[in-house]
Amino acid sequence: MNLKEFLKHHFDNLDEAAEVMDVSRRTVENYIYVNPCGILRHSAKFVQRKDVNPLDLFDAVAESMEQINENRAKQ
């Protein structure tokens, strides 16, 4: 499960995720498509608000980073 799938699983939409993290939707999209590690600074909010296992979040970030790196290598 990559970061986008993780967020869709735990939130109704990206706007709700942005609200929980107290960031803009654009920032959430940046985390998904450009800088997945950036979302880790909000991990405490996820764990408190949505009862998320932190390791699941870290796995989603790692998978997204891998996918982004693969796409860059193809270009």
Backbone bond lengths (Angstrom), bond angles and torsions (degrees), N, CA, C in turn:
res aa  C-N    CA-C-N  psi(-1)  N-CA   C-N-CA  omega(-1)  CA-C   N-CA-C  phi
1 M - - - 1.448 - - 1.532 107.99 -
2 N 1.327 115.88 120.92 1.464 118.92 177.37 1.535 109.59 -84.95
3 L 1.315 116.54 -179.46 1.464 120.90 -174.15 1.523 112.13 -64.02
4 K 1.313 118.20 -39.40 1.463 120.81 179.48 1.527 110.28 -62.56
5 E 1.331 116.63 -45.57 1.459 120.72 178.57 1.532 110.88 -64.31
6 F 1.320 116.36 -39.72 1.465 121.75 178.25 1.528 110.25 -59.04
7 L 1.330 116.43 -47.35 1.466 120.22 -179.14 1.528 111.10 -65.83
8 K 1.339 117.09 -39.50 1.465 120.08 178.40 1.527 111.22 -64.87
9 H 1.331 115.91 -32.41 1.466 120.47 179.76 1.527 111.51 -70.00
10 H 1.320 117.60 -37.70 1.459 121.70 -173.39 1.533 114.81 -97.96
11 F 1.324 117.42 -12.92 1.461 121.10 -177.98 1.522 110.01 -132.91
12 D 1.320 115.73 154.75 1.462 120.10 177.45 1.521 111.48 -67.24
13 N 1.345 115.90 -36.42 1.465 120.83 -179.89 1.538 108.96 -160.23
14 L 1.315 116.16 175.51 1.465 120.53 -177.99 1.521 112.18 -68.82
15 D 1.321 116.71 -27.77 1.464 119.63 177.65 1.530 111.09 -64.50
16 E 1.332 116.84 -39.65 1.460 120.21 177.51 1.529 110.40 -65.52
17 A 1.326 116.41 -41.76 1.465 119.97 177.66 1.521 110.63 -61.17
18 A 1.324 116.59 -42.21 1.465 120.78 178.52 1.522 110.80 -62.18
19 E 1.318 116.70 -40.24 1.463 120.85 179.79 1.532 110.95 -63.86
20 V 1.320 117.12 -43.69 1.462 121.03 179.58 1.534 110.81 -61.93
21 M 1.339 116.04 -39.18 1.468 120.41 -178.87 1.523 112.77 -84.63
22 D 1.335 116.58 -9.17 1.456 122.27 -178.01 1.529 111.45 60.93
23 V 1.346 114.26 46.57 1.462 122.07 176.21 1.531 107.56 -134.19
24 S 1.316 116.42 175.49 1.466 120.11 177.84 1.534 110.17 -82.84
25 R 1.309 114.84 162.47 1.470 119.69 175.89 1.527 109.81 -61.27
26 R 1.302 116.25 -36.75 1.472 120.82 179.92 1.534 110.35 -60.93
27 T 1.323 116.92 -37.69 1.459 120.77 177.92 1.526 110.25 -65.44
28 V 1.313 117.07 -40.90 1.469 120.65 177.33 1.526 110.06 -62.24
29 E 1.320 117.06 -42.86 1.464 120.39 177.33 1.526 110.82 -62.96
30 N 1.318 117.08 -36.85 1.461 120.68 176.70 1.528 110.19 -63.17
31 Y 1.326 117.05 -41.24 1.464 120.41 177.36 1.529 110.41 -61.56
32 I 1.299 117.49 -39.19 1.468 121.64 -177.30 1.524 111.66 -70.09
33 Y 1.332 116.93 -46.24 1.464 120.43 -168.92 1.522 115.62 -101.96
34 V 1.341 118.45 -18.63 1.459 120.25 -173.67 1.525 113.08 -124.43
35 N 1.329 116.86 -50.43 1.460 121.37 -171.39 1.532 111.30 -134.29
36 P 1.326 117.63 76.05 1.460 119.88 -178.39 1.532 113.82 -59.46
37 C 1.309 117.91 -31.08 1.470 120.57 -179.16 1.518 112.28 -63.14
38 G 1.305 117.94 -25.11 1.453 121.59 -179.33 1.517 113.31 -59.85
39 I 1.318 116.31 -28.41 1.470 119.37 -177.83 1.530 111.56 -71.67
40 L 1.311 117.28 -18.40 1.467 119.91 -176.82 1.525 112.57 -64.99
41 R 1.325 117.82 -25.16 1.465 118.95 178.22 1.529 111.42 -67.13
42 H 1.322 116.93 -14.12 1.459 122.04 179.14 1.525 112.20 -103.86
43 S 1.307 117.59 8.91 1.469 120.57 -173.41 1.525 112.70 -59.29
44 A 1.316 118.46 -35.28 1.467 120.65 179.46 1.528 110.72 -62.00
45 K 1.329 117.07 -37.64 1.463 120.49 179.42 1.530 111.07 -65.63
46 F 1.348 115.98 -38.51 1.459 119.78 177.50 1.521 110.89 -62.99
47 V 1.312 115.44 -48.12 1.461 120.53 -176.11 1.525 110.68 -63.07
48 Q 1.324 117.33 -42.17 1.467 121.27 -178.97 1.520 112.26 -71.92
49 R 1.302 116.92 -43.21 1.466 120.59 -171.38 1.524 113.34 -84.83
50 K 1.303 116.92 -38.34 1.467 120.31 -172.37 1.525 113.73 -115.20
51 D 1.322 117.73 6.31 1.461 121.28 -179.42 1.529 111.10 51.58
52 V 1.321 115.20 52.50 1.451 122.78 -178.16 1.521 109.35 -96.23
53 N 1.322 116.13 139.56 1.448 120.93 173.17 1.533 107.67 -74.26
54 P 1.337 118.25 121.25 1.469 120.22 -177.87 1.524 113.17 -56.52
55 L 1.312 117.68 -32.69 1.464 119.84 -179.93 1.523 111.72 -65.68
56 D 1.329 117.49 -32.16 1.465 120.52 176.25 1.527 110.36 -65.43
57 L 1.324 116.28 -40.54 1.459 120.27 177.33 1.526 110.30 -64.09
58 F 1.323 117.55 -45.12 1.469 121.15 179.63 1.530 111.13 -62.20
59 D 1.336 116.91 -39.40 1.465 120.51 177.75 1.528 111.21 -63.87
60 A 1.326 116.44 -40.99 1.466 120.67 179.38 1.527 110.38 -64.59
61 V 1.331 116.56 -40.83 1.469 120.60 178.02 1.524 109.78 -63.52
62 A 1.328 116.86 -45.44 1.464 120.81 -179.09 1.526 111.46 -61.48
63 E 1.318 117.46 -42.28 1.459 120.39 179.41 1.528 111.13 -65.68
64 S 1.324 116.82 -40.89 1.467 120.02 178.19 1.528 111.11 -64.08
65 M 1.319 116.24 -41.41 1.469 119.52 178.27 1.528 110.48 -61.70
66 E 1.311 116.17 -41.39 1.463 120.61 178.66 1.525 111.10 -62.58
67 Q 1.333 117.02 -43.84 1.458 121.01 179.49 1.529 111.46 -64.77
68 I 1.314 116.83 -41.95 1.471 120.58 178.64 1.521 109.92 -62.78
69 N 1.329 117.65 -44.30 1.455 121.21 179.90 1.522 111.99 -64.90
70 E 1.333 117.84 -37.76 1.462 121.07 176.52 1.530 110.66 -63.63
71 N 1.328 116.24 -42.75 1.475 119.91 -179.65 1.524 110.64 -65.80
72 R 1.314 118.04 -37.22 1.464 120.16 178.10 1.517 111.22 -67.83
73 A 1.319 117.33 -35.74 1.465 121.39 -179.26 1.529 110.72 -67.65
74 K 1.331 117.02 -31.04 1.465 121.16 -179.85 1.519 112.38 -72.93
75 Q 1.323 116.51 -23.31 1.471 119.79 -175.39 1.476 111.99 -79.57
